[in-house]
Amino acid sequence: MINTALIIANQSMQLSDTSLLALIALSSIACQWLAWRLKLPAILFLLLTGIILGPVSHTLDPDALFGDLLFPFVSLSIAIILFEGSLTLHFNEVREVSGVVRRLVTAGALITWSLIALASYWIIGLPAELAALFGALVVVTGPTVIIPMLRTLRATRRIANVLRWEGIIIDPIGALMAVLVFEWVISSQQASGLISHTLLLFGEIILIGAGLGALAALALAYVIRHHWLPEYLQAFGTLALVLTTFTLSNHLAHESGLLAVTIMGIWLANAKGIYIDEILSFKENLTLLLISGLFILLAARLNLDSLLALGIPALGLLAIIQFVVRPISVGLCSIGSDLSWQERSLIAWVGPRGIVAAAVSVFFALRLEENGYANADILTALTFSVIIGTVVFQSATARFIAQKLGVTEPESTGLVIVGANKVARAIAQALVQQGVPTLLIDPSWENIKEARMAGLKVLHGNPLSTWVSEKLELGGYGQLLAATPQHEINTLVCLHFRREFETRFIYSIKTEKPNTLPSRHAVASDLQGKIMGRDGFSFRKLSSLISQNASIKAPIKAPIKAPIKATRLTADYTLEHWEKDNPQRSLLMAITPDARLRFFSPDKTLATSEGWTLLSIEYPATAEKTTV
């Protein structure tokens, strides 16, 4: 009776195809937002949502929704995800760990494949050919799980580079291994030309995939360099070429498309003389949508009965993969490297499986059933058990393990200041005295020398140069202040660093006089950082006040002679009390009790409370409070 009622209720509440697509999009953003708020990988919430919408509530049936277009959609989406990930792979980032990455995606892949195949043969009882295919399927880690996990893990740069490069490169290699093993399984039934057929297929995939990917990258780079495509069409044109390259490569050599788009992305990322930031920004947004939707769709296809039927043996296999296979592979592949044992341990701990394993397992299970393997669907259930198990377990523990090993980046409480002039140095000194890390970047050697003599951390170079981009270590720095006297440079700096910092955490010091520029000459506000200081003092005004160098004391430190004063708020001494007592001071910044920096701005009011520290600049009582 209850089951009948549920079925009737479900049928009466069936959603249209359009509503289901909207539901997937809404669920995706809800999962991503929840992950951001709770500082957990979004994959956890996406998988749970997919299971609830699919096998639990039967609200979403991906096969009915997409029909025959489901797997073409999944394949093209994975191609876009891999291309976007490979666009971020710059050779200069991986030089110091290139040997480890190279061994992980070659010897490490073979070690992982063979050990997992043996474990699934002994523990699960899979036939030898299916065990070999399953081992190839779960070799991959992939950017769909690694990159979201790295956002919350906040591992050090070297660890992040190893995991990111491995995750992106191993996807096409894993797919290639799965294709070769599948062909071996099918060919073994025919018992003719087995080795020669497999070797020929391997060479064909490598030659066509790598060649077509490189050719597409060269063509696109040539088009961009010679401005044959307007800028507003470059992102769209790139997407069209990626999809064309993927499908053409697959048509010429089955499953070579993933290799083609990966080669294409890496080639473009390291090409000289082309600007791909706009393309990358577009692809990042598209990839986030695709990753979210794919995880929900594939999780909704799960057969919970098949998954639960695996029982204890599946848990045993998962434990072998987590605690035996991955550590052995990483340990052997990192021999001779300069990675510390802590770095190796975290790399060995993190190896979740993702979308490529899920999609390819479903495809090959269907192909095997067509060739007479009655129990081929166990591949899909077993692959999803490994995906869910590794993602859930590692998402829940990796951050804790990284902290215990001491291989996480510090909290992003610091401030990067572009400029090491007198104003920038005064701001940096005031912040350092309150425990806020600062880094000053300036091309002027005189300014850098003065900052060094003051004990400040500096980087000598043009902040817009490639050299600075390569040398700049942003771990622990979450905000930016453009503090040069040149308005154009400040604007360029704010634009240049938008990829590194959220827009709301980019500030600048005003340089031009108010109301002196007509609207036709003023730079648009959305191209600049937010103005620092509640009264919006200009650089010239701040420089003048700092030069006066009034004697000021800080309530926590010993009395010092500095232009910027720090005042701690208490339960009995609030911001209102401070404003009443200090009519001749202008608020610049504040520091929260948990050591996070916050800026005052002409259009922004901070809700301060007990424990906050106010940083203000004092101006003479006889001086008029102007911003210029």
C-alpha positions as CSV (number, residue, x, y, z in Angstrom):
1,M,0.0,0.0,0.0
2,I,2.8,2.4,1.0
3,N,4.8,1.6,-2.1
4,T,1.8,2.1,-4.3
5,A,1.1,5.5,-2.8
6,L,4.7,6.5,-3.3
7,I,4.6,5.5,-6.9
8,I,1.4,7.4,-7.5
9,A,2.8,10.5,-5.7
10,N,6.0,10.3,-7.7
11,Q,4.1,10.0,-11.0
12,S,1.9,12.9,-10.2
13,M,4.9,15.1,-9.4
14,Q,6.9,14.2,-12.5
15,L,8.8,17.1,-13.8
16,S,9.2,18.2,-17.4
17,D,12.5,17.8,-19.2
18,T,13.0,21.6,-19.0
19,S,12.3,21.5,-15.3
20,L,14.7,18.7,-14.7
21,L,17.5,20.6,-16.5
22,A,16.8,23.6,-14.3
23,L,16.8,21.4,-11.3
24,I,20.2,20.0,-12.2
25,A,21.6,23.6,-12.6
26,L,20.0,24.8,-9.3
27,S,21.2,21.7,-7.4
28,S,24.7,22.3,-8.9
29,I,25.0,25.8,-7.6
30,A,23.5,24.8,-4.2
31,C,26.1,22.1,-3.8
32,Q,29.0,24.4,-4.8
33,W,27.8,27.1,-2.5
34,L,27.4,24.6,0.4
35,A,30.9,23.3,-0.2
36,W,32.3,26.8,-0.2
37,R,30.5,27.6,3.1
38,L,31.5,24.4,4.8
39,K,35.0,24.3,3.2
40,L,34.5,20.7,2.0
41,P,34.9,19.4,-1.6
42,A,31.8,20.0,-3.7
43,I,32.0,16.4,-5.0
44,L,30.6,15.1,-1.7
45,F,27.4,17.1,-2.1
46,L,27.1,16.5,-5.8
47,L,27.3,12.7,-5.4
48,L,24.8,12.8,-2.6
49,T,22.4,15.0,-4.6
50,G,22.6,12.7,-7.6
51,I,21.9,9.6,-5.5
52,I,18.9,11.4,-3.9
53,L,17.5,12.6,-7.2
54,G,18.1,9.3,-8.9
55,P,17.9,5.9,-7.2
56,V,16.4,7.2,-4.0
57,S,13.5,9.5,-5.1
58,H,13.5,8.5,-8.8
59,T,13.0,12.2,-9.7
60,L,15.8,12.2,-12.2
61,D,16.5,9.5,-14.8
62,P,19.4,10.6,-17.0
63,D,18.8,7.9,-19.6
64,A,15.2,9.0,-20.1
65,L,16.1,12.7,-20.0
66,F,18.9,12.6,-22.6
67,G,18.2,9.3,-24.4
68,D,21.0,8.4,-26.9
69,L,22.6,11.8,-26.4
70,L,23.6,11.0,-22.8
71,F,27.0,9.5,-23.5
72,P,27.9,11.8,-26.3
73,F,27.2,14.7,-23.9
74,V,29.3,13.1,-21.2
75,S,32.2,12.5,-23.6
76,L,32.2,16.0,-25.0
77,S,31.9,17.4,-21.4
78,I,34.9,15.4,-20.3
79,A,36.9,16.7,-23.3
80,I,36.2,20.3,-22.4
81,I,37.1,19.6,-18.7
82,L,40.4,18.0,-19.7
83,F,41.2,20.8,-22.1
84,E,40.5,23.5,-19.5
85,G,42.7,21.7,-17.0
86,S,45.5,21.3,-19.4
87,L,45.4,25.0,-20.2
88,T,46.7,25.6,-16.7
89,L,49.7,23.3,-17.0
90,H,52.8,25.5,-17.5
91,F,56.1,23.8,-17.8
92,N,57.8,26.3,-15.5
93,E,55.6,25.2,-12.6
94,V,56.5,21.6,-12.7
95,R,60.3,21.7,-13.5
96,E,61.3,20.8,-9.9
97,V,58.9,17.9,-9.7
98,S,58.7,16.9,-13.4
99,G,60.5,13.6,-12.8
100,V,58.0,12.5,-10.2
101,V,55.0,13.5,-12.4
102,R,56.6,11.7,-15.4
103,R,57.1,8.5,-13.4
104,L,53.6,8.7,-11.8
105,V,51.9,8.8,-15.2
106,T,54.0,6.0,-16.7
107,A,55.6,3.5,-14.3
108,G,53.1,4.6,-11.6
109,A,50.1,3.9,-13.9
110,L,51.4,0.4,-14.7
111,I,52.1,-0.3,-11.0
112,T,48.6,0.9,-10.0
113,W,47.0,-1.1,-12.8
114,S,48.7,-4.4,-12.0
115,L,48.1,-4.2,-8.3
116,I,44.5,-3.2,-8.5
117,A,43.9,-5.9,-11.1
118,L,45.4,-8.5,-8.8
119,A,43.4,-7.2,-5.8
120,S,40.1,-7.3,-7.6
121,Y,40.9,-10.8,-8.9
122,W,41.6,-12.2,-5.4
123,I,39.2,-10.1,-3.3
124,I,36.2,-9.6,-5.5
125,G,36.7,-12.8,-7.6
126,L,36.5,-11.0,-11.0
127,P,37.5,-13.1,-14.0
128,A,41.1,-12.3,-15.0
129,E,40.1,-10.3,-18.1
130,L,37.5,-8.2,-16.2
131,A,40.0,-7.7,-13.4
132,A,42.6,-6.4,-15.9
133,L,40.0,-4.0,-17.4
134,F,38.8,-2.8,-14.0
135,G,42.4,-2.1,-13.0
136,A,42.9,0.1,-16.1
137,L,39.6,1.9,-15.5
138,V,40.5,3.1,-12.0
139,V,44.1,4.1,-12.8
140,V,42.9,7.7,-13.4
141,T,42.5,10.3,-10.8
142,G,41.4,13.3,-12.9
143,P,40.9,17.1,-12.6
144,T,37.2,16.7,-11.8
145,V,38.1,15.5,-8.4
146,I,41.7,16.7,-7.8
147,I,41.2,20.4,-8.6
148,P,38.1,20.8,-6.3
149,M,39.9,18.9,-3.6
150,L,43.0,21.1,-3.9
151,R,40.8,24.2,-3.3
152,T,39.9,23.0,0.2
153,L,43.1,21.1,0.9
154,R,45.4,24.1,0.4
155,A,48.5,22.0,0.1
156,T,51.9,23.5,-0.6
157,R,52.7,24.5,-4.2
158,R,54.9,21.5,-5.0
159,I,52.3,19.0,-3.8
160,A,49.5,20.8,-5.7
161,N,51.6,20.9,-8.9
162,V,52.3,17.1,-8.6
163,L,48.6,16.2,-8.0
164,R,47.3,18.6,-10.6
165,W,49.7,17.6,-13.4
166,E,49.2,13.9,-12.6
167,G,45.4,14.2,-12.5
168,I,45.2,15.9,-15.9
169,I,47.8,13.8,-17.8
170,I,46.7,10.5,-16.3
171,D,43.1,10.8,-17.7
172,P,44.0,10.2,-21.4
173,I,46.6,7.7,-20.4
174,G,44.1,5.8,-18.3
175,A,41.5,5.9,-21.0
176,L,44.2,4.6,-23.5
177,M,45.0,1.7,-21.1
178,A,41.4,0.8,-20.8
179,V,40.9,0.8,-24.5
180,L,44.0,-1.4,-25.0
181,V,42.8,-3.9,-22.3
182,F,39.3,-3.9,-23.7
183,E,40.7,-4.7,-27.2
184,W,42.8,-7.5,-25.6
185,V,39.7,-8.9,-23.9
186,I,37.7,-8.9,-27.1
187,S,40.6,-10.2,-29.2
188,S,41.3,-13.0,-26.7
189,Q,37.9,-14.4,-27.7
190,Q,39.1,-14.6,-31.3
191,A,42.5,-16.0,-30.4
192,S,44.2,-14.5,-33.4
193,G,46.6,-11.6,-33.9
194,L,46.3,-10.6,-30.2
195,I,49.6,-8.9,-29.6
196,S,50.0,-7.4,-33.0
197,H,46.5,-6.0,-32.9
198,T,47.0,-4.4,-29.5
199,L,50.4,-2.9,-30.4
200,L,49.0,-1.5,-33.6
201,L,46.0,0.0,-31.8
202,F,48.4,1.6,-29.2
203,G,50.5,3.2,-31.9
204,E,47.5,4.4,-33.8
205,I,45.9,6.1,-30.7
206,I,49.2,7.8,-29.8
207,L,50.0,9.0,-33.3
208,I,46.6,10.3,-34.1
209,G,45.8,11.8,-30.7
210,A,49.1,13.6,-30.2
211,G,49.4,14.6,-33.8
212,L,45.9,16.0,-34.1
213,G,46.1,17.8,-30.8
214,A,49.4,19.5,-31.6
215,L,48.1,20.4,-35.1
216,A,45.0,22.0,-33.6
217,A,47.0,23.9,-31.1
218,L,49.4,25.2,-33.8
219,A,46.5,26.3,-35.9
220,L,44.7,28.1,-33.1
221,A,47.9,29.8,-31.9
222,Y,48.5,31.0,-35.5
223,V,45.0,32.4,-35.8
224,I,45.2,34.2,-32.5
225,R,48.7,35.7,-33.2
226,H,47.6,37.0,-36.6
227,H,44.3,38.4,-35.2
228,W,42.2,36.4,-37.7
229,L,39.5,36.0,-35.0
230,P,38.2,38.9,-33.1
231,E,38.6,38.8,-29.3
232,Y,35.0,38.3,-28.6
233,L,34.9,35.2,-30.7
234,Q,38.2,33.6,-29.5
235,A,36.6,31.7,-26.5
236,F,33.8,30.4,-28.7
237,G,36.1,29.6,-31.5
238,T,38.4,27.7,-29.2
239,L,35.4,25.7,-27.8
240,A,34.3,24.8,-31.3
241,L,37.8,23.7,-32.2
242,V,38.2,21.6,-29.1
243,L,35.0,19.7,-29.8
244,T,35.9,19.2,-33.4
245,T,39.4,18.0,-32.5
246,F,38.0,15.5,-30.0
247,T,35.4,14.0,-32.3
248,L,37.6,13.9,-35.3
249,S,40.4,12.2,-33.3
250,N,37.9,9.6,-31.9
251,H,36.6,9.0,-35.4
252,L,40.1,8.3,-36.7
253,A,41.2,6.3,-33.7
254,H,38.8,5.2,-31.0
255,E,39.3,6.9,-27.6
256,S,42.2,9.0,-28.9
257,G,40.2,12.2,-28.4
258,L,41.1,12.7,-24.7
259,L,44.8,12.6,-25.6
260,A,44.3,15.1,-28.4
261,V,42.5,17.7,-26.3
262,T,45.1,17.3,-23.5
263,I,48.0,17.8,-25.9
264,M,46.2,20.8,-27.4
265,G,45.7,22.5,-24.1
266,I,49.3,21.9,-22.8
267,W,50.6,23.2,-26.1
268,L,48.5,26.4,-26.0
269,A,49.4,27.0,-22.3
270,N,53.1,27.1,-23.1
271,A,52.9,28.8,-26.5
272,K,54.7,32.1,-26.8
273,G,53.1,35.3,-27.9
274,I,49.4,34.5,-27.4
275,Y,47.0,35.7,-24.7
276,I,44.6,33.0,-23.4
277,D,43.4,34.4,-20.1
278,E,40.0,35.3,-21.5
279,I,39.7,31.8,-23.1
280,L,40.7,30.2,-19.8
281,S,38.2,32.3,-17.8
282,F,35.4,31.3,-20.1
283,K,36.4,27.6,-19.9
284,E,36.7,27.7,-16.1
285,N,33.1,28.8,-15.7
286,L,31.9,26.3,-18.3
287,T,33.9,23.5,-16.7
288,L,32.5,24.2,-13.2
289,L,29.0,23.8,-14.7
290,L,29.9,20.6,-16.5
291,I,31.6,19.0,-13.6
292,S,28.7,19.7,-11.3
293,G,26.1,18.5,-13.8
294,L,28.1,15.4,-14.7
295,F,28.5,14.2,-11.2
296,I,24.8,14.6,-10.5
297,L,23.8,12.8,-13.7
298,L,26.2,9.8,-13.3
299,A,25.4,9.4,-9.6
300,A,21.7,9.5,-10.6
301,R,22.3,6.4,-12.8
302,L,23.6,4.3,-10.0
303,N,22.0,1.0,-9.2
304,L,22.0,1.0,-5.4
305,D,21.2,-2.7,-5.2
306,S,24.2,-3.6,-7.3
307,L,26.4,-1.2,-5.3
308,L,25.2,-2.6,-1.9
309,A,25.5,-6.1,-3.1
310,L,29.3,-5.7,-3.4
311,G,29.4,-5.7,0.4
312,I,32.5,-6.3,2.5
313,P,34.8,-7.3,-0.4
314,A,34.4,-3.9,-2.0
315,L,35.4,-2.2,1.3
316,G,38.5,-4.5,1.4
317,L,39.4,-3.5,-2.2
318,L,38.9,0.1,-1.3
319,A,41.3,-0.3,1.7
320,I,43.9,-2.0,-0.6
321,I,43.7,0.9,-3.1
322,Q,44.0,3.6,-0.4
323,F,46.5,2.1,2.0
324,V,48.6,-0.2,-0.2
325,V,48.4,0.5,-4.0
326,R,48.7,4.3,-3.9
327,P,51.5,4.4,-1.3
328,I,53.5,1.8,-3.2
329,S,53.1,3.7,-6.5
330,V,54.0,7.1,-5.1
331,G,56.8,5.7,-3.0
332,L,58.5,4.0,-5.9
333,C,57.9,6.9,-8.3
334,S,59.4,9.5,-5.9
335,I,62.6,7.7,-5.2
336,G,65.5,10.1,-5.9
337,S,63.3,13.2,-5.8
338,D,63.8,16.1,-3.3
339,L,60.3,15.8,-2.0
340,S,60.2,15.5,1.8
341,W,58.6,12.4,3.4
342,Q,55.7,14.6,4.5
343,E,55.1,15.7,0.9
344,R,55.3,12.2,-0.4
345,S,52.9,11.0,2.4
346,L,50.2,13.5,1.4
347,I,50.6,12.7,-2.3
348,A,50.2,9.0,-1.4
349,W,47.1,9.8,0.6
350,V,45.3,11.8,-2.2
351,G,44.2,9.8,-5.2
352,P,40.5,10.0,-5.7
353,R,38.8,8.7,-8.8
354,G,36.5,10.9,-10.9
355,I,34.3,11.4,-14.0
356,V,36.5,9.7,-16.6
357,A,36.5,6.4,-14.7
358,A,32.8,6.6,-14.2
359,A,32.0,7.4,-17.8
360,V,34.4,4.9,-19.4
361,S,33.3,2.1,-17.1
362,V,29.7,2.5,-18.2
363,F,30.7,2.5,-21.8
364,F,32.8,-0.6,-21.6
365,A,30.3,-2.5,-19.5
366,L,27.7,-2.0,-22.3
367,R,30.2,-3.1,-24.9
368,L,31.1,-6.2,-22.9
369,E,27.5,-7.1,-22.5
370,E,27.1,-6.9,-26.3
371,N,30.0,-9.3,-26.6
372,G,28.5,-11.9,-24.2
373,Y,29.8,-11.0,-20.8
374,A,26.7,-11.4,-18.6
375,N,28.2,-9.9,-15.4
376,A,29.9,-7.0,-17.1
377,D,27.7,-4.5,-15.1
378,I,29.7,-5.3,-12.0
379,L,32.4,-3.1,-13.5
380,T,30.2,0.0,-13.2
381,A,29.1,-0.8,-9.7
382,L,32.6,-1.5,-8.6
383,T,34.0,1.6,-10.3
384,F,31.4,3.8,-8.6
385,S,32.2,2.2,-5.2
386,V,35.8,3.2,-5.7
387,I,34.9,6.7,-6.8
388,I,32.5,7.2,-3.9
389,G,34.8,5.6,-1.4
390,T,38.0,7.5,-2.3
391,V,36.2,10.8,-2.7
392,V,34.3,10.6,0.6
393,F,37.2,9.2,2.6
394,Q,39.9,11.5,1.2
395,S,37.7,14.6,1.3
396,A,37.0,13.9,4.9
397,T,40.6,13.2,6.0
398,A,43.0,14.9,3.5
399,R,42.9,18.3,5.1
400,F,43.4,16.9,8.6
401,I,46.3,14.8,7.4
402,A,47.9,17.7,5.5
403,Q,47.7,19.9,8.7
404,K,49.3,17.1,10.8
405,L,52.1,16.7,8.3
406,G,52.6,20.5,8.1
407,V,52.3,20.7,4.3
408,T,49.5,23.2,4.0
409,E,49.7,26.8,2.9
410,P,49.1,29.3,5.7
411,E,45.7,31.0,6.0
412,S,45.3,33.7,3.4
413,T,45.5,36.6,5.9
414,G,48.4,38.4,4.2
415,L,48.4,41.5,1.9
416,V,50.4,41.9,-1.3
417,I,51.2,45.6,-1.8
418,V,52.3,46.7,-5.3
419,G,54.7,49.5,-4.5
420,A,57.5,49.9,-1.9
421,N,57.4,53.7,-1.7
422,K,57.0,55.7,1.4
423,V,53.2,55.2,1.6
424,A,53.4,51.5,1.0
425,R,56.2,51.0,3.5
426,A,54.2,52.8,6.2
427,I,51.1,50.7,5.6
428,A,53.2,47.5,5.6
429,Q,55.0,48.4,8.8
430,A,51.7,49.1,10.6
431,L,50.3,45.7,9.4
432,V,53.4,43.7,10.3
433,Q,53.4,45.2,13.8
434,Q,49.9,43.7,14.2
435,G,50.9,40.3,12.8
436,V,49.6,40.6,9.3
437,P,52.0,39.3,6.7
438,T,52.9,41.7,3.9
439,L,54.8,41.4,0.6
440,L,55.9,44.5,-1.3
441,I,56.5,44.4,-5.1
442,D,58.4,47.2,-6.8
443,P,60.6,47.6,-9.8
444,S,62.5,50.5,-8.1
445,W,65.7,49.3,-6.4
446,E,65.8,52.3,-4.1
447,N,62.3,51.6,-2.8
448,I,63.1,47.9,-2.4
449,K,66.3,48.8,-0.5
450,E,64.4,51.1,1.9
451,A,61.8,48.4,2.5
452,R,64.5,45.8,3.2
453,M,66.2,48.1,5.7
454,A,62.8,48.4,7.4
455,G,62.7,44.6,7.7
456,L,59.8,44.1,5.2
457,K,59.4,41.2,2.8
458,V,59.9,42.3,-0.7
459,L,60.1,41.2,-4.3
460,H,62.1,43.3,-6.7
461,G,60.6,43.4,-10.2
462,N,57.8,44.7,-12.4
463,P,54.6,43.3,-10.9
464,L,53.2,42.9,-14.5
465,S,56.2,40.9,-15.7
466,T,56.3,37.1,-16.4
467,W,59.3,36.8,-14.1
468,V,57.4,38.1,-11.1
469,S,54.4,35.9,-12.0
470,E,56.8,32.9,-11.9
471,K,58.6,33.9,-8.7
472,L,55.5,35.2,-6.8
473,E,54.5,32.8,-4.0
474,L,50.9,33.7,-3.0
475,G,50.5,31.1,-0.2
476,G,49.1,33.0,2.8
477,Y,48.2,36.1,0.9
478,G,44.6,36.8,0.2
479,Q,44.3,40.5,-0.6
480,L,46.0,43.0,-2.9
481,L,46.6,46.8,-2.5
482,A,47.8,48.8,-5.5
483,A,49.9,51.6,-3.9
484,T,51.8,53.4,-6.6
485,P,51.4,57.1,-7.5
486,Q,50.6,56.2,-11.1
487,H,46.8,55.7,-11.7
488,E,47.3,53.7,-14.9
489,I,49.7,51.3,-13.2
490,N,47.3,50.8,-10.3
491,T,44.5,50.0,-12.7
492,L,46.7,47.6,-14.7
493,V,47.8,45.9,-11.5
494,C,44.2,45.5,-10.3
495,L,43.3,43.9,-13.7
496,H,46.4,41.7,-13.8
497,F,45.8,40.1,-10.4
498,R,42.1,39.4,-10.8
499,R,43.0,35.8,-11.6
500,E,44.9,35.5,-8.3
501,F,42.6,37.4,-6.0
502,E,38.8,37.8,-5.7
503,T,37.6,41.2,-7.0
504,R,36.3,42.1,-3.5
505,F,39.8,41.7,-2.1
506,I,41.5,44.0,-4.5
507,Y,42.1,47.6,-3.3
508,S,44.0,50.6,-4.6
509,I,45.0,54.1,-3.3
510,K,43.3,56.9,-5.2
511,T,45.8,58.9,-7.3
512,E,43.8,61.5,-9.2
513,K,42.1,64.6,-7.6
514,P,38.4,64.2,-7.2
515,N,36.1,65.8,-9.7
516,T,39.0,66.9,-11.9
517,L,38.5,64.4,-14.6
518,P,35.5,64.5,-16.9
519,S,33.6,61.2,-17.2
520,R,35.0,60.7,-20.7
521,H,38.5,60.5,-19.3
522,A,37.9,58.7,-16.0
523,V,38.7,55.0,-15.8
524,A,35.6,52.9,-15.2
525,S,35.2,51.9,-11.6
526,D,34.8,48.2,-12.3
527,L,38.3,48.2,-13.8
528,Q,39.9,49.5,-10.6
529,G,40.2,48.1,-7.2
530,K,38.1,49.5,-4.3
531,I,39.5,52.7,-2.8
532,M,41.3,52.2,0.4
533,G,40.3,54.3,3.4
534,R,37.0,55.6,4.7
535,D,37.8,59.1,3.5
536,G,39.4,58.0,0.3
537,F,42.6,59.9,0.8
538,S,44.7,60.3,-2.4
539,F,48.3,59.0,-2.7
540,R,49.5,62.6,-2.5
541,K,47.5,63.3,0.7
542,L,48.7,60.1,2.4
543,S,52.3,60.8,1.4
544,S,52.0,64.3,2.9
545,L,50.5,63.0,6.2
546,I,53.1,60.3,6.5
547,S,55.9,62.8,6.0
548,Q,54.6,64.8,9.0
549,N,55.3,61.6,11.0
550,A,53.3,62.5,14.1
551,S,54.3,60.8,17.3
552,I,51.8,58.0,17.8
553,K,51.6,55.2,20.2
554,A,50.1,51.7,19.7
555,P,48.1,50.3,22.6
556,I,49.6,46.8,22.3
557,K,53.2,47.5,21.2
558,A,55.7,49.8,22.9
559,P,55.4,53.5,22.0
560,I,56.7,54.1,18.5
561,K,57.0,57.0,16.1
562,A,54.7,56.1,13.1
563,P,52.1,57.8,11.0
564,I,49.6,55.0,11.3
565,K,48.0,54.3,14.7
566,A,46.5,51.0,16.0
567,T,43.7,51.0,18.5
568,R,42.1,47.9,20.0
569,L,38.3,48.0,20.5
570,T,36.8,46.5,23.6
571,A,33.3,45.9,25.0
572,D,33.5,49.3,26.7
573,Y,35.3,51.1,23.9
574,T,33.4,50.7,20.6
575,L,33.8,52.4,17.2
576,E,31.4,55.1,18.3
577,H,33.6,55.9,21.3
578,W,36.7,56.0,19.1
579,E,35.1,58.3,16.5
580,K,34.0,60.7,19.3
581,D,37.5,60.8,20.8
582,N,39.4,61.0,17.5
583,P,37.8,63.5,15.1
584,Q,41.2,64.2,13.5
585,R,41.9,60.6,12.4
586,S,40.9,58.8,9.2
587,L,40.2,55.1,9.3
588,L,42.2,53.0,6.7
589,M,42.0,49.4,7.8
590,A,40.9,47.1,10.6
591,I,42.1,43.7,11.8
592,T,39.6,41.1,13.2
593,P,40.3,39.1,16.3
594,D,41.2,36.1,14.1
595,A,44.0,38.3,12.4
596,R,42.1,38.9,9.1
597,L,42.6,42.2,7.4
598,R,39.6,44.3,6.4
599,F,39.6,47.6,4.5
600,F,37.6,50.7,5.1
601,S,36.4,52.3,1.9
602,P,34.2,55.4,1.0
603,D,31.4,53.1,-0.1
604,K,31.9,50.4,2.6
605,T,31.1,50.4,6.3
606,L,32.7,47.7,8.5
607,A,30.6,46.2,11.3
608,T,33.3,46.2,13.9
609,S,33.1,44.7,17.4
610,E,35.1,43.8,20.5
611,G,38.6,42.6,19.7
612,W,39.0,44.5,16.4
613,T,42.0,46.6,15.9
614,L,41.6,49.9,14.0
615,L,44.4,51.4,11.9
616,S,44.0,55.1,11.2
617,I,46.1,57.9,10.0
618,E,46.3,61.2,11.9
619,Y,46.3,64.6,10.3
620,P,47.0,68.0,12.0
621,A,44.1,69.6,13.8
622,T,44.6,72.8,11.8
623,A,44.5,70.9,8.5
624,E,41.3,70.6,6.5
625,K,40.1,67.0,6.0
626,T,40.5,66.8,2.3
627,T,41.2,63.8,0.2
628,V,43.7,65.4,-2.2
